[in-house]
Amino acid sequence: MSMFEGIPVDVGVIYEGERIRRQDMHVELGGPDQKTKFELVRVKGLDVVEDGKITVVGPDIKDMKEGSSHPFGIYVEVAGKGVEEELEGVIERRIHEYCNFIEGFMHLNQRYDIWLRLHKKSFGKGLNSFNLIAKVLQRLFKSELSFIEKIQITFFTDPKRVKEMYDEALKVYEARDAKARGMKDEEVETFYGCTLCQSFAPTHVCVITPQRYSNCGSISWFDGRASARVDPKGPVFEVQKGELIDSEKGEFSGVNEAAKKKTLGAVNRVWLYTGFGYPHTSCGCFEAVAFYIPEVEGFGIVHRGFKEVTVNGLPFSTLADSTAGGRQVDGFHGISIEYMRSPKFLQADGGWNRVVWMPATVKERVKDFMPKEIADKIATENEAKTVDELKAFLKAQEHPVVQTWKEIPVEVAPEMEEAAVPTIPLPTTAIAAGGFKIILKNAKIHAERLIIRREKEKR
Amino acid sequence: MAKKALVVKAKELKTDVAVVKDFEVSIGRIIDETWTEPVGPTPFPSITDLREWDFKLLHRYKPMYMPFCDLCCLCTFGKCDLTQEKRGACGLNMAAQQSRIVLLACCIGAATHLGHARHMVEHVIEKFGRRYPLDVGGVNVQLEAPITRLVCGIRPRTLGDLEDVLDYLEDQVTHLLSATHTGQEGSNLDFESKVFHAGMVDHVALEVADIAQIAAYSFPKADPQAPLVELGYGTIDTHKPVIMVVGHNVISSIGIIDYLKENDLYADVEVTGLCCTAHDTTRYSSRAKIVGPISWQLRFIRSGIPDVIVLDEQCIRADTMLEAKKIKAPVIVTSDKNCQGLQNRTNDPADEIVADLVNGKVPGVLILNSEKAGEVASRTALEIAPKRKKLKIVPSVKGIIEAAKKCKLCNDCTRACPEGLPIPEAMREAATGNVQMLADLYETCVGCGRCESACPNDFSIHSFIIATAGNILKEEKFKIQAGRGAIQDVEIRNVGSPIVLGEIPGVVAFVGCANYPHGGKEVAEMCKEFADRRYIIVLSGCSAMSAAMYKDEEGKTLYEKYPGDFDAGGIVNVGSCVANSHIAGAAIKIANIFAKRNLRANYEEIADYIYNRVGAVGVAWGAMSQKAAAIASGCWRLGVPVIVGPHGSKYRRMLLGRKDNEKDWYVYDARTGDRVYVGPVPEHLFYTVETKEEAIVMVAKLCMRANDTSKGRAIKLTHYIDLHKRLYNTMPDDIHLFVRTGADIPITMKEEILDILEKKGWKEGWIPDPTLLPRLIRKRKE
């Protein structure tokens, strides 16, 4: 029996990418034409939530005029022994995904910004009530998030009631964000680990903490908590922090043990807040790379979408290449964009005071999270395209790294010249020293192959 | 790396301490070892070096032979009947004979691409020099030759470096071909392993040919925004002189375009092409036009539009001379592999050749110099066009109706037709004055002309079809994105994770020839189906053209509607047949760039990676040629399954997995060394299907890989089940084989599937870090 018995349209992930154009829509809910719209999940007591209850406050779909637009709210209350208030955000984001599974029902954005459309065809097939949509959501929630024991859903379309709930929702979001932003690694006992990327980076373990997102940028500490709970055998698992070994660098005994276990001993030590020494390993899907530029003793940052070469002449792909695959490479560090917004970002290395260059688009995205005084001192591709230009810029702007330049090391890694056809100088002086003469007659030297190898630089 | 890198000679040298006479130092080859990646176990592999890997695959996918011919007539002992366990005079049995013929076909295919590559490399070296750099994508493509690096273990940096690669490939084809001699190899599995080797050699040859031409001629360099170019009979300005180029080796067509450009004549002449040469002319110049796939050859010639026909090599109708004579269009042949009995005029002055062609003194000429061929073709077209007045040989509808009345309805045409089109019925209908049925055949006709050869009345049936469908042909106005070449390293990095984890459900390559069972539209429909489902679609050759010949309700072709990025929902035309190398190359790059597996001469490990993790499937819907056979074989060795349309059964065998044999589907868990059952993924390595619907369901199924994460597997299963339900109206009967843990079950189908699993007695397993190679089991470090 299908789990969507009684639902007049199909439900499946294949509808996820579906877009509904204005001329094809039966009704629009939320969206740019409406000031008040929201979706909100709240965790309640088991005795408060009535499982399966569906309420529609205001006109239902069948009462709406074709082509009309409405203020809209989805309010989901869940209960269960394993459901915590902290997981509300994670549960709430599922609404987007689940709505999009419904054939001819489009959901964009989240929270106070939602935008939904119902396709004329699906309406024609009988999808004419929020009751049906609520049934789909309830079944999907309970099917995927097994810790939800009870769920009740209320749809608001009555403008007055939407507005009331909207105001309340804003307060909830704000409180939730404040709590999440303020949450410190010090305040929790459990981090989360993720080994999803081991299929291409066998020695990689992501350590996800309240202040350090996964490298891919898609798993927060809250997501990790929910995943580990829903699928205990899955790739996301709990990491007990253990003993704090170094608060500056971010070394924890529990993290070291987890890394050792999950990488079969390849990685035994992880420093979470630095790009040097034992930096967090880099998978292959990190959003950006922090790379050390020895000439200026600072970090450059480049994100995946940057198509040009960076200030040291290398594109993202080459820089990514030098750290990807689950390695710990001194001075090359795969990171998420979100991590740049964290106070722990490269904490041990000087944080933002150590960052000297980044593409303008990323800078714009994280600017609000930098100390104000440093923002203008970090160069982008618009200010510096070469290390020399960068040096001049940093000096002119009095970037904090300039203080460390007292003795500028002249350390330019020599690029090996391309192997040209060699010319072998013929002996114009003695082949061998000492009082004898060498006579070569009809001498032929034939080498089938001459292999030219790059010598490893001697340290 | 360069040949004859150094020779130093000294007749006589005297210094205080030394006298040197007739001193000579010569160094044959200087190998640039500045590529620091360690050399893997199989540089320049011999025909047996990868045999063990092949046997691993052939053990899972046992060849199932479908003798297209059950006799052997290759030696004078024969013909030998090999049916019912009989052996031939040499002792060979049916299985070995069938695989031997497959090997022969693949050697032909590989030799063809290799010959093409050799010609291309020699030509561009002559023009640009050995030291000309191999730039195939600027900073976006650091890994310029993934297949060559993988197979040969060298990193080619200049055109000259490719010569060493070609030497190796030619050596291999010779050995492979020699194995097919009477009284040698006796094991079908060894023949099959050699087939894989021929396929691998073929892939390297493809890559060499394409990167040489991309670098030398500045084709689009891994450009997702390569220009949209025109395709279709209707896009051609028939008021201008029209040059028609056919084949696969673009050098002579470039000669034409260069001549026209240099003499400021390009605006006055239409350069139009068919088959892969057409792809490559548009990669060279976005003003060139594509008429269509190989199957448009006869209809285009008979339309009388071409004023000059220029042939190079491969997939050209052998009767082009006869057809061209009928419309009084001179033919210029330009390849030493395709001389058509014509006089070699390479060393004659262009004026004389042009005069002879324009005056009809000779029907065609052989010119083995691309510049001269370019000049002669251009000038001849300009001079002859006013005289020819687009002489066509398509009959009038009235004439067709009269002819139809005389049709004997003997059915010989239908029997001769590869697609079994109902020509007699259409003729019967035409005899009554209604030609619509004849016109309707146009969509599915592959343009082979076999009906005409079979007709006892000598009716030009193909022309009847074209004449009655005249308006369809004129309305063929489409856009195709010019072949973009390689996939960028950055693109690989973006999609590497979702592909390997299974969240992009698959990469589907629609490649190969145009022997379609129901016309090219089905290729477009399949592309759309999977692009809408957020698979990555890549195309090449005739399939890439067919996909362009379909418009949506807004009048847009797939190339206008979908982005050309190698990303979920993208539709990517890589280019001509030789550009297929970029498709295999992308899979290899995922293992190397993204997963950091060593590439250099490390074939087994990379193939193992691709096989277990990269959900790629090739579809050769109209595969016809030996080249297609070789390309497919190269995919198999890399662990990429291939689906062919109904004609593909004539390749004589399939490589089929047995999902009912549980013991066939174990892998090693690289983390623990345990043997783990992973289910039949992918179920087959080479599979033929009858219908588009069957193909679609099979593509979705063959995209599953042992490494899929639960989320990825759930997505892949959703598509498989959804398509099965839509197209077959039933649930698949093998879902339980693809669910490893509860989390693999698509959440939108949970209850339904749990029900099925319970009935099938399913037990929960786990998801290993899969490999077929015990040496890749990781050792715990302490």
Interface residues (C-beta under 8 A of the other chain):
Chain A: M1 S2 M3 F4 V11 G12 V13 I14 E16 G17 F101 L140 S143 E144 L196 C197 Q198 S199 F200 A201 P202 C216 D231 K233 G234 P235 L264 G265 A266 C283 G284 C285 R304 K307 E308 V309 P315 F316 S317 T318 A320 D321 A324 G325 G326 R327 M416 E418 A419 V421 P422 T423 I424 L426 P427 T428 T429 A430 I431 A432 F436 K437 I438 I439 L440 K441 N442 A443 K444 I445 H446 A447 E448 R449 L450 I451 I452 R453 R454
Chain B: A2 A5 L6 V8 A10 L13 T15 D16 V17 A18 V19 V20 K21 D22 F23 E24 V25 S26 I27 G28 R29 I30 I31 D32 E33 T34 T36 V139 N140 Q142 D489 V490 R493 N494 G496 S497 V500 L501 D532 R533 R534 G569 I593 F594 A595 K596 R613 A670 R671 N707 T709 S710 A714 I715 T718 H719 D722 T741 A743 P746 I747 T748 M749 K750 E751 E752 D755 W766 D769 R778 K779 R780 K781 E782
